């Protein structure tokens, strides 16, 4: 099997509260939603080992004797490993007024004695508000509400309180409010491979930074995830990179415990036996109660995304096959340069007017260098019918036409028809072009040209994380159209219509690149006097 564990599994054991925490779980908690709902909690050997490591403390005689060894813990396990339930059990222990989760003394054998946290505050964070109540928080409600400890808590849909009011757990999809942000004693980030949005990554950074503020509570954070998709820039990917750096000796960090299990690469995934062996290996003890044959059967379906199955069930970091662009290839094209004022450029404009996002991307004609110059996304706290601020969009367009020689601006006009008409009146109909992205054949060929430029290294970009995020979010939709050689054409779309993962900047980049190709074909040249060009 392939395991990344920081610190090493071969390390000498440290004093730990793990046995006491495990006993509290099995004696007082129940399973959450699923086939075992309400039955007494059971821990396999691997989960026990993870808890033992997570609750290690510094030994007697150390200057930090009794304090937690790890401030940050990350577990990466394959889909269906009950890792959300495990996180909920840990949260239940951290919240309970009698659970042995902090060292309060030592026994005669030199082992720590556990006690509760005083006035705990526990945010449970998921990638959307709906998921925050369905994932770890929803599991915690069942674990506490249907088990022996139900009378110890006031249970609500958005918060769980100790009966005396001196401690609570809350469901969140962003960072805690200022009044609670400094009170965190334990925090859970669930499904961190989904944490790709700026607000989620910012929440993660802010909440980690808040941990030292309650010194006596010895606070810590737990991240649980399935293997992330490479290049999406998720919190899970960043945490794994961090763990690798520590494992390789590039960073010295005694405050991180990270565990990742995946199937090793010697399995033949073209055979049923090879797939079965890989799934069993990636599962660990979970294989004993998993429907292994049901998982293997998914590989037999010719319509399934094999790369996604590999990521979910083998816990491998693989690029999803439905992604439109290879994000690793894209990131490799980053260059630290600015497009100089007065350069000949093209613009791409795409977006919605309400409740979504709008983006403007610029491409330098001479070099093919791209830059995201404008992006507006609906804030997570905004109400329905939130509208893109037109005045800000207008200001960015005016700055672009003033600073650079804009040969063409290809703009998807949907929802912006009157604005585009005004821009065309101001800068000319030959420079502001309505380019309808709904024309599937034309769009497909523009996308092919853009993707070819990525693969051939013909374009570059300034490594803007928002642009890279939108590029990574774009998924392919194969059309019932073929080119002259019989190959299927494709367009891009979000992973689902209501997905929070936007692609507008990717579409704007494609339009800007298409305009750049047309500029080259037309022989467009920049003049020395800014704002003047000829064809």
GIGI-V386750 format. One record per helix or strand of 3 or more residues. SS is the DSSP state (H for helix, E for strand). FROM is the first residue (numbers start at 0). LEN is the number of residues. If there is no record, write none. Layout:
BEGIN
SS:FROM:LEN ; SS:FROM:LEN
END
This chain:
BEGIN
E:1:5 ; H:17:11 ; H:44:10 ; E:71:5 ; H:82:13 ; E:101:5 ; E:111:4 ; E:119:6 ; H:128:6 ; H:135:10 ; H:149:3 ; E:152:3 ; E:158:4 ; E:166:6 ; H:177:4 ; E:185:5 ; H:191:3 ; H:197:16 ; H:214:3 ; E:219:6 ; H:234:13 ; E:255:7 ; H:271:18 ; H:291:9 ; H:305:9 ; H:326:5 ; E:343:8 ; E:356:8 ; E:368:9 ; H:389:14 ; E:404:7 ; H:416:11 ; E:431:3 ; H:439:17 ; H:464:9 ; E:474:8 ; E:487:6 ; H:503:18
END
